[in-house]
Structure formats: structure tokens, C-alpha cells
Amino acid sequence: MRAESRDRDIIAHILRYCEEIGVAHEDFGCSKERFISSTTYQNAVCMCILQIGELVNRLTEEFKNSHPEIPWHKIRGMRNFVAHEYGSLDLEVVWYVAVNSVNDVQSFCRQYLTDSQQ
């Protein structure tokens, strides 16, 4: 598989995980209080963040370098934070990422996939 095609497939997978975070928000009412108190809500969001970080690591360096507007290193860092600090996660940070930063990544992925089909 060509690198460009592989990167496109990875971006499509990242988009799906961003959308799954949106579904979790819908299912739980996008409530910070509910997020803080519900391990099920936390697990749903954190698993998606983990997967997004794993996928980012599989993107080619050329792709990441050609899209510096996305903080690829920070996304991978968030994955590491969730994976290695899970028992003592700062849920405020995870919440912020889930309701703010994920939207930016989701928008990028949608636009990239639309542009790459033309």
C-alpha cells in the first residue's frame, strides 16, 4: 500500500474514533459532572483517545510534517498520559481534550478526507 493511501486510511480511522467520542457525549448528555462520576463514560472516551494516539504514531513523518497545524506530538502524548497514568488521570484534562481538542482533530480529518477525494 502506498504511503499516501495508508495515511488516508489512518485518518479515516482517527475520524471514526473522534466520532465515537461524540457518540459517548450524546449517550451521557455531554455532562462534565457525569463524566467525572461515570467510569463507563471515562472508559469510552479514554479508549478512543488511546486509539487515536496509536493511529497518529502510524502516520508517516511526511504526512505529519505536511500538516503542522495539528499537534501530532501532543496527541501522542495524550495517548501516553491515558495509557500510563490511567489510575491517576486528571479527569479535568481528559474532559477538556474530549470536548475541545477532539473537535479540531475531527474537523481536520473530515476536511482532509474530502479534499483527498477530489
C-alpha positions in Angstrom: 0.0 0.0 0.0 1.3 3.4 -0.9 2.2 5.7 2.0 -0.4 8.3 0.8 -3.2 5.7 0.8 -2.1 4.3 4.1 -2.1 7.8 5.7 -5.6 8.3 4.3 -6.9 5.1 5.8 -5.4 6.0 9.2 -7.0 9.4 9.0 -10.3 7.7 8.3 -9.8 5.5 11.4 -8.9 8.6 13.5 -12.1 10.3 12.3 -14.2 7.2 13.4 -12.7 7.4 16.9 -13.4 11.1 17.1 -17.0 10.4 16.1 -17.2 7.7 18.8 -16.2 10.3 21.4 -19.1 12.3 20.1 -21.5 9.4 20.5 -20.3 8.9 24.1 -21.0 12.6 24.7 -24.5 12.1 23.2 -25.2 8.9 25.3 -24.1 10.6 28.5 -25.5 14.1 27.9 -22.1 15.7 27.4 -22.1 16.4 31.1 -18.8 17.1 32.8 -20.3 16.1 36.1 -21.4 12.8 34.6 -18.0 12.3 33.0 -16.3 12.8 36.4 -18.6 10.4 38.1 -19.0 7.7 35.5 -16.2 5.2 34.8 -18.1 3.9 31.8 -18.1 7.4 30.2 -14.5 7.8 31.1 -13.6 4.4 29.7 -15.4 5.1 26.4 -13.6 8.4 25.9 -10.2 7.3 27.1 -10.2 4.2 24.9 -10.9 6.4 21.8 -8.1 8.8 22.9 -5.8 5.8 23.2 -6.7 4.5 19.8 -6.3 8.0 18.2 -2.8 8.3 19.7 -1.8 4.8 18.4 -3.0 5.7 15.0 -1.2 9.0 14.9 2.0 7.1 15.6 1.4 5.1 12.4 1.1 8.2 10.2 4.2 8.8 8.0 6.5 11.6 9.2 6.0 13.2 5.8 2.2 13.4 6.4 2.6 14.9 9.9 5.2 17.4 8.7 2.9 18.5 5.9 0.1 19.2 8.4 1.9 21.1 11.2 -1.4 22.7 12.2 -2.3 19.5 14.1 -0.3 18.9 17.3 0.6 15.3 16.4 3.2 15.1 19.2 0.6 16.3 21.8 -1.9 13.8 20.6 0.6 11.0 21.0 1.5 12.5 24.4 -2.2 12.4 25.4 -2.3 8.7 24.5 0.7 8.1 26.7 -0.9 10.0 29.5 -4.0 8.0 29.3 -2.2 4.7 28.9 0.4 5.2 31.7 -1.5 7.3 34.2 -4.9 5.7 33.9 -5.3 5.0 37.6 -4.5 8.6 38.5 -5.7 10.5 35.5 -6.5 14.2 35.8 -10.1 13.9 34.6 -10.3 17.7 34.1 -7.5 17.4 31.4 -9.2 14.4 29.7 -12.6 16.3 29.7 -11.0 19.4 28.2 -9.4 17.3 25.4 -12.6 15.4 24.8 -14.8 18.4 24.4 -12.3 20.8 22.7 -9.3 19.3 21.1 -11.0 16.3 19.6 -13.3 18.6 17.6 -10.3 20.2 15.9 -8.8 16.8 15.0 -12.3 15.6 13.8 -12.7 18.7 11.6 -9.2 18.3 10.2 -9.8 14.6 9.3 -13.1 15.4 7.6 -11.6 18.2 5.6 -8.6 16.1 4.6 -10.7 13.1 3.5 -13.0 15.4 1.5 -10.0 17.2 -0.1 -8.2 13.9 -0.9 -11.2 12.6 -2.8 -11.1 15.5 -5.3 
